[in-house]
Amino acid sequence: MGKIIWAPSALNDIESIAEYIERDSVDQAALFVTRIIEMTDRLEKFPESGRIIPEIKMKDCREIIYGAYRLMYRINKEEIWITGIVHAARDWHAK
């Protein structure tokens, strides 16, 4: 079983997205955050359940799609690092 660890950048992403959604609906923002966190729960038992990030093409760099968002993570031995949450329309490139 893997331990889920949220990188500060991913926490900033989820906070920014929630603040944006909150402009229209506090309830929808809370639901978004809850669902994103619930999605990471399955990674503890099934870390390879997400697809390989196409831009990176490395087996340990994966993502889960939720609506219009990409939840990106990296598998590192017994740890799963949530590294970022980005809108799918955003032109994202690995740094």
C-alpha positions in Angstrom: 0.0 0.0 0.0 1.2 3.5 -0.9 1.1 6.6 1.2 -0.5 9.6 -0.4 1.5 12.8 -0.1 0.3 16.1 -1.5 3.0 18.4 -2.9 2.6 22.0 -1.9 2.0 22.9 -5.6 -0.9 20.5 -5.8 -2.4 21.9 -2.7 -2.1 25.4 -4.2 -3.8 24.1 -7.4 -6.8 22.7 -5.6 -7.1 25.8 -3.5 -7.0 28.1 -6.6 -9.6 25.9 -8.5 -11.9 25.8 -5.4 -11.7 29.6 -5.1 -12.6 30.0 -8.8 -15.6 27.6 -8.5 -16.6 29.3 -5.3 -17.4 32.5 -7.2 -20.5 30.8 -8.6 -21.2 28.2 -5.9 -19.7 27.4 -2.5 -21.4 24.0 -2.5 -19.9 23.1 -5.9 -16.4 24.2 -4.8 -16.7 22.0 -1.7 -18.0 19.1 -3.8 -15.1 19.5 -6.2 -12.5 19.3 -3.4 -14.2 16.3 -1.8 -14.3 14.4 -5.1 -10.7 15.1 -5.9 -9.6 13.9 -2.5 -11.8 10.8 -2.8 -10.2 10.0 -6.2 -6.7 9.9 -4.5 -7.9 7.3 -2.0 -7.9 4.5 -4.6 -4.3 5.2 -5.3 -3.3 3.8 -2.0 -4.3 0.3 -3.2 -4.1 0.8 -7.0 -1.3 3.3 -7.7 -1.1 2.4 -11.3 -4.8 2.9 -12.0 -4.3 6.2 -13.6 -3.0 6.5 -17.2 0.6 7.4 -18.0 0.9 11.2 -18.6 1.2 11.5 -22.4 3.6 14.5 -22.3 6.0 12.6 -20.0 5.7 9.0 -21.0 7.2 7.6 -17.8 5.6 4.6 -16.1 5.7 6.3 -12.7 4.1 9.6 -13.8 0.4 9.2 -14.1 -2.9 11.1 -14.1 -6.5 10.7 -13.3 -9.1 12.7 -15.3 -11.9 14.3 -13.3 -14.2 16.4 -15.5 -12.1 19.0 -17.1 -9.2 18.5 -14.7 -6.1 16.4 -14.7 -4.9 15.1 -11.3 -1.2 14.3 -11.8 0.8 12.1 -9.6 4.1 10.3 -9.3 4.7 6.8 -7.9 7.8 6.7 -5.8 8.3 3.3 -4.1 5.7 3.2 -1.3 4.7 6.8 -1.8 2.2 8.4 -4.2 3.0 12.1 -4.7 0.1 14.2 -5.9 2.0 16.8 -7.9 -0.6 19.0 -9.6 -4.1 19.5 -10.7 -4.5 21.4 -14.0 -7.4 22.2 -16.3 -7.3 20.0 -19.4 -7.6 23.0 -21.7 -4.4 24.5 -20.3 -1.3 24.0 -22.4 0.7 22.1 -20.0 4.3 20.9 -20.5 6.6 19.0 -18.1 9.3 21.2 -16.7 
